[in-house]
């Protein structure tokens, strides 16, 4: 059994406190699509996505990037 991820609430706390630079950096290295979607859900509940359009755009872009199939790179 896996433990629930605590990544989304931590990044949401960064957005709430106004540390958008740190939040954007964390979004860029998000562990999974599920985590970014949880973050978007948390921010939507608290109506923070409307106040922070750059966070909204970064989460949308990261979901697309993590959802896209990876290109194979030869060693």
VMD Tcl script that draws the C-alpha trace (Angstrom):
set ca {
  {0.00 0.00 0.00}
  {1.27 3.41 -0.87}
  {0.98 6.40 1.36}
  {-0.93 9.45 0.17}
  {1.26 12.12 -1.35}
  {1.86 15.25 0.70}
  {3.34 17.17 -2.23}
  {0.14 18.97 -3.28}
  {-0.75 20.43 0.17}
  {2.83 21.63 0.64}
  {2.88 23.42 -2.72}
  {-0.60 24.86 -2.06}
  {0.77 26.27 1.20}
  {3.57 27.97 -0.76}
  {0.99 29.62 -3.01}
  {-1.12 30.69 -0.03}
  {1.84 32.35 1.66}
  {2.75 34.23 -1.51}
  {5.96 32.37 -2.34}
  {5.12 31.91 -6.01}
  {8.72 31.44 -7.10}
  {9.14 28.39 -4.89}
  {5.73 27.07 -5.93}
  {6.59 27.40 -9.63}
  {9.89 25.62 -9.06}
  {8.10 22.75 -7.32}
  {5.48 22.52 -10.06}
  {8.22 22.19 -12.69}
  {9.60 19.11 -10.88}
  {6.23 17.60 -9.98}
  {6.37 13.86 -9.28}
  {3.26 12.86 -11.27}
  {0.18 14.04 -13.12}
  {-1.97 12.91 -10.20}
  {-0.07 15.19 -7.83}
  {-0.45 18.21 -10.10}
  {-4.16 17.50 -10.50}
  {-4.51 17.30 -6.71}
  {-2.75 20.65 -6.45}
  {-5.13 22.19 -9.01}
  {-8.10 20.80 -7.08}
  {-6.82 22.28 -3.81}
  {-6.20 25.66 -5.42}
  {-9.62 25.64 -7.08}
  {-11.33 24.93 -3.76}
  {-9.61 27.92 -2.21}
  {-10.12 30.10 -5.32}
  {-6.39 30.74 -5.69}
  {-6.04 29.83 -9.37}
  {-7.95 32.96 -10.40}
  {-5.69 35.13 -8.27}
  {-2.49 33.55 -9.61}
  {-2.72 33.08 -13.39}
  {0.95 32.08 -13.65}
  {0.35 29.16 -11.27}
  {-2.72 28.19 -13.29}
  {-0.70 28.20 -16.52}
  {2.24 26.31 -14.96}
  {0.02 23.54 -13.60}
  {-1.78 23.18 -16.94}
  {1.52 23.03 -18.81}
  {2.96 20.50 -16.40}
  {-0.06 18.21 -16.70}
  {0.38 18.27 -20.47}
  {4.11 17.65 -20.21}
  {3.75 14.74 -17.82}
  {0.87 13.23 -19.81}
  {2.74 13.25 -23.11}
  {4.51 10.07 -24.16}
  {8.24 10.14 -23.60}
  {10.56 10.08 -26.54}
  {13.05 7.26 -26.42}
  {16.63 8.38 -26.05}
  {19.38 6.01 -26.90}
  {22.30 5.90 -24.48}
}
mol new
graphics top color blue
foreach p $ca { graphics top sphere $p radius 0.5 }
foreach p [lrange $ca 0 end-1] q [lrange $ca 1 end] { graphics top cylinder $p $q radius 0.2 }
display resetview
